[in-house]
């Protein structure tokens, strides 16, 4: 057993306390699920940027409904999140009608860029605290970049079936409250200029709050969320973890139910020792090791004579047993067989091996069986 003295105990308690305090501080300052929301006043929120756009004369609105309700053309939907964001079909269809998506989220790959990079722009310095970059590809339009790659870039699609713009940024906190106007940085001004370029004049810039859980549902939204439209939609809404747990509990219950006894446990019967059998086995082992096959044969022949006489009815007087000739004649009369085979069984052997002894036993058994059938 490991012994801990008082000094070591105090040191261990202090270490645990420090870890606990550090963990609580990390939880306090870490981005929450609402980070990126225009309602969030923490350093990770965008409440100050939303107010900045209103002051600059932009038409902004918080979007708190399902993407199925997006209408119009030339609008901008701003999405900011440090969590993975999917591509709902209704949002993709709305973009294809000629709208723009501006999405700041973690993607790209780490590069050799410094973690805190200050990029010089006409509006001032922009602070980007990430090493992530996206390599330049044909068709991408750089909006904010450095020597290591793209930080904010425009993907533009224009064909017969699709007319959309997607502005993607590798750093979610580009317009977070931490980079407000009082810091002397131009993050807000640069992104505002970017929104002015991609949006149609006078059209609305929507801050996606549905993404952060701020939702205003109409009766139509409730129906669309509760009633699956397709079989795939039904399976996607099914809580498979809960279903799996229920099936596992049911399986364990059935396994427990089937393993129950239908009555009291049956005790194993102890084998009954037979002294006679043990004596015979021991004697047989001794005779085998002593190579006394002749003695064994004589004993078997005497027993064979007794069984023949008993079945033929010639053993009434045990003091005067019948001779071999009388047994042979009576056996021949009863079975109708040649006496030669019985004569060989009753004759004396000067030497005999194991194979001959086994053959004698087989023939003696056949002779008794033949007599039993005849009688």
Steps between C-alpha positions, in 0.01 A plus 500: 500500500635845401542735795474879456650732757346831601718710273418290196130512588501879519684524167252261335203696634647828369560345159140379481377843607709675233371263231143561614541877490665488157221278372232736628678798344523319167130420513423862585694648208452222245250562218152369575247354258362855458842640401476704180145616573404867477322455835825390669688775686798280588834542319387226261167664408423744217264740681737794443538422129120485459473845662788628283318399181184678615703814569651480150153493344486131407163326496555214746263250652534200729379182329330269749288276278550185299690542175186390312367852562784682325363698207617758250816567301817696566498448877793396721490239777787535749592182691767502773576188703794301632296180462449304175220639282309292249338588168121461533334451161264796559800729561675375185185561296472856637863571406439370149233766453772769507577556867830511688624299797778641719626228731786533749595163648803282566635336187816498292834355608768622744785681326825673591315830551540666842215433741422872540526662157433873450402563140518853365180609319386843374267527801779408746652190654305173517597251774467130418595258778532168319754319285230348281496592133340374178721465193396707200298314237387599155167683524548625858510875556728601792342750736749473785827315462871492578804315368381169655158485333142622508327614821175629349413415141204501261372192318276614217270275294319629192337260257157426357380330820695675774582861579649530848791638696668337798744702708696274731739592779736264683481698829162512682584795726590753232223738618473383861443751779865459600597691183262792554571859392654588836792263433629712212455214251317521168342152504147644509564752222663247270220244533235775464664605173498137390125469575432819308674355196316166491151625595257673266441867589227536761459126555499336841794343677369217719690394812434127534372454857313179414846344490560601865165377632310830499186392321157641429273225371183551306234223493634401159851466647370274777329273247805484274724416796276235654363329187772343282460572134694197372611161626857626525378794706320259733812290555713811551268611782483159667702492826695187414703516822185477711364222278828309531500535878143371520582201281808427711293511821239272343770254393651498850156441652431206266844359570440525874150350463621203297781427743262441795453144635161327477550335837749436778853417393569131443788365700753296315476135588814359649620184326439185704823315557489128413748297700451195276566697184806664655629157608445354153675792331794475737527123449479540123784755512715263702434206264573720197834614638583137595413374149265233647276458195488122545360538852245754378389265222454213744281713721296615202456142377373388842248787496407408141433138601282616788293726273457221241390250762261753657332579167487131399350397832796282594611690811251351746772322700790741570711222655497301175527749213455362146806415294604670180369216280157520667494881454602471135235238425224693677606829331499327156154356565363839611654717225544254213847631436831320451667408828847595371466869586399422858774239526758765413365730769526233769839360402820589684746758360872465571564867409273789404550869419272800541347475152417130547348570841275771355397268217414227753277742690318595181441137400385402849247783498371385159459143626297614801285726282429213260399278791280773647312538170460125462369446852 
